[in-house]
Amino acid sequence: MRNSALLLTASLGLVLASSHVLASDRPDPGKLTTRCLDAAAKKFDVKNDYIQLQQIQAADAGYTIAGTADAGMDGKKNFSCEFDKKGKLANLVPK
C-alpha cells in the first residue's frame, strides 16, 4: 500500500513538473503584441497608436497576429505578424 502511494505521489509530481515546463515554453503574449506593433509601425511608417491588432492565434509554425495599420492618405494596410514557436518574429506579411 505504501509503495503504491509513493508511486502515485511521484507520478503526480512528474505530471505537474512536465506541465510547468510546457507552460514556460510558451512566449509571453504581451511581448508578441509589442514586437508586432513595433514591426508594423516601422514597416508602414506610423505610430503604434494607428495600429489595431487581433487576438494571437496558434499556427502550425508558431503564432500569428493579424492587424491593420491606418496609414492616413495611403489608406488602411492589412498585415499579419508570424512568430516561431519560441516567440521570435519570423515575418511581417502585408495582405
C-alpha positions in Angstrom: 0.0 0.0 0.0 2.8 2.4 0.9 4.6 1.7 -2.3 1.5 2.5 -4.4 1.0 5.7 -2.6 4.7 6.7 -3.2 4.3 5.8 -6.9 1.2 7.8 -7.2 2.8 10.8 -5.5 5.9 10.5 -7.7 3.7 10.2 -10.9 1.7 13.3 -9.9 4.9 15.2 -9.3 6.2 14.3 -12.8 2.9 15.4 -14.4 3.0 18.7 -12.6 6.6 19.3 -13.4 6.0 18.4 -17.1 3.1 20.8 -17.4 5.1 23.6 -15.8 7.9 23.1 -18.3 5.4 23.2 -21.2 3.7 26.3 -19.9 7.0 28.1 -19.5 7.9 27.2 -23.1 5.1 29.5 -24.4 6.1 33.0 -25.3 4.6 35.9 -23.4 1.6 37.2 -25.3 2.4 40.8 -24.3 5.9 40.5 -25.8 4.4 39.1 -29.1 2.0 42.0 -29.3 4.7 44.6 -28.6 7.0 43.1 -31.2 4.2 43.0 -33.8 3.2 46.6 -33.1 6.8 47.9 -33.3 7.5 46.0 -36.6 4.2 47.2 -38.2 4.9 50.8 -37.1 8.3 50.7 -38.7 7.0 48.9 -41.9 4.1 51.3 -42.5 5.8 54.4 -41.0 3.1 55.1 -38.5 2.9 55.4 -34.7 1.8 52.4 -32.7 -1.5 54.2 -31.9 -2.5 53.8 -35.6 -2.3 50.0 -35.5 -5.0 47.7 -34.5 -4.2 44.0 -33.7 -6.5 41.0 -33.4 -6.0 38.2 -30.9 -3.0 35.9 -31.1 -3.7 32.7 -33.0 -1.8 29.5 -32.7 -0.4 28.3 -36.0 1.5 25.2 -37.2 4.8 27.0 -37.2 4.1 29.1 -34.1 1.8 32.1 -33.7 0.2 34.7 -35.9 -1.4 38.1 -35.2 -3.5 39.8 -37.8 -3.6 43.6 -37.8 -4.5 46.8 -39.7 -2.4 49.9 -39.9 -4.1 53.2 -40.6 -1.6 54.9 -43.0 -3.6 58.1 -43.4 -3.8 59.1 -47.1 -2.3 55.8 -48.1 -5.3 54.0 -46.6 -5.6 51.1 -44.3 -3.0 48.3 -44.7 -3.8 44.8 -43.5 -0.9 42.6 -42.4 0.0 39.7 -40.2 2.9 39.1 -37.9 4.2 35.5 -37.9 6.2 34.2 -35.0 8.0 30.9 -34.5 7.2 28.7 -31.5 9.7 30.5 -29.3 8.2 33.9 -30.0 10.7 35.2 -32.4 9.2 37.4 -35.2 9.7 35.4 -38.3 7.9 37.6 -40.8 5.5 40.6 -41.2 3.3 39.8 -44.2 1.4 42.7 -45.9 -2.0 41.5 -47.2 
